[in-house]
Amino acid sequence: MGTSISSLFPNAPSTAAKTSPNDAPTQPARPATKAPSDTVELSQAQQVYQLFNQGQRVSQIASSLSLSVEAVNNYLNISNG
C-alpha cells in the first residue's frame, strides 16, 4: 500500500506547476550585450602573426588585410632571396 504526499498534507500546493499565457517574468528579458572589455583590437602586425599561425599563406593574409605580399613578409621577417 503506497502513501501519496498529497494525502499526508491536504493543504499543500500541487507540485505540478500550472502556467497560463498571462504569466510573465517580473522583468523583461534583455538581450545579451558585450561589455567594452570583451573587445581587443590587434595591430596589423599582430593580425598578420595570428593569421600566419592559423596556417594561412602569405598571399591569403595580404589579401584579407589589404596589404602587399612584401608588407606581410616584412611583418613575418621573411626575406625573398
C-alpha positions in Angstrom: 0.0 0.0 0.0 1.6 3.3 -1.1 1.1 6.6 0.6 0.9 9.7 -1.5 2.3 13.0 -0.3 -0.9 14.9 -1.1 -2.8 12.6 1.3 -0.4 13.5 4.1 -0.6 17.2 3.5 -4.1 18.1 2.3 -3.4 21.9 2.3 -0.1 21.6 0.4 0.0 23.2 -3.1 0.2 21.0 -6.1 3.7 20.1 -7.1 2.8 20.4 -10.8 3.4 24.0 -12.0 0.4 25.5 -13.7 1.2 28.3 -16.1 -1.1 30.5 -18.1 -0.4 32.5 -21.1 -0.7 35.7 -18.9 2.2 34.6 -16.7 5.2 36.7 -17.4 8.6 37.2 -15.7 8.8 40.2 -13.4 11.5 41.8 -15.6 11.6 41.7 -19.4 14.4 39.6 -20.8 17.2 41.8 -22.1 19.4 40.7 -25.0 23.0 39.8 -24.0 25.4 42.6 -24.7 29.2 42.6 -24.8 31.0 44.7 -22.4 33.6 47.0 -24.0 36.3 45.0 -22.2 35.4 42.0 -24.4 36.9 43.5 -27.5 40.5 43.6 -28.3 42.0 45.5 -31.3 45.1 44.0 -32.8 47.7 45.9 -34.7 48.3 44.9 -38.3 51.5 43.1 -37.3 49.6 41.1 -34.6 46.9 40.2 -37.2 49.5 39.0 -39.6 51.1 36.8 -37.0 47.7 35.4 -35.9 46.6 34.5 -39.4 50.0 33.0 -40.2 49.9 30.9 -37.0 46.5 29.7 -38.1 48.0 28.3 -41.2 47.1 31.0 -43.8 49.6 31.6 -46.7 51.3 34.9 -47.1 49.2 35.7 -50.2 45.9 35.0 -48.3 47.0 37.2 -45.4 47.9 40.0 -47.8 44.6 39.8 -49.5 42.4 39.6 -46.3 44.2 42.5 -44.7 44.6 44.6 -47.9 48.4 44.6 -47.6 51.0 43.8 -50.1 52.8 40.5 -50.0 56.0 42.4 -49.3 54.4 44.1 -46.2 53.3 40.7 -44.9 56.8 39.3 -45.5 58.3 42.2 -43.6 56.0 41.7 -40.6 57.0 38.0 -40.6 60.7 38.8 -41.2 60.6 36.7 -44.3 63.2 37.7 -46.9 62.8 36.9 -50.6 66.2 35.8 -51.8 
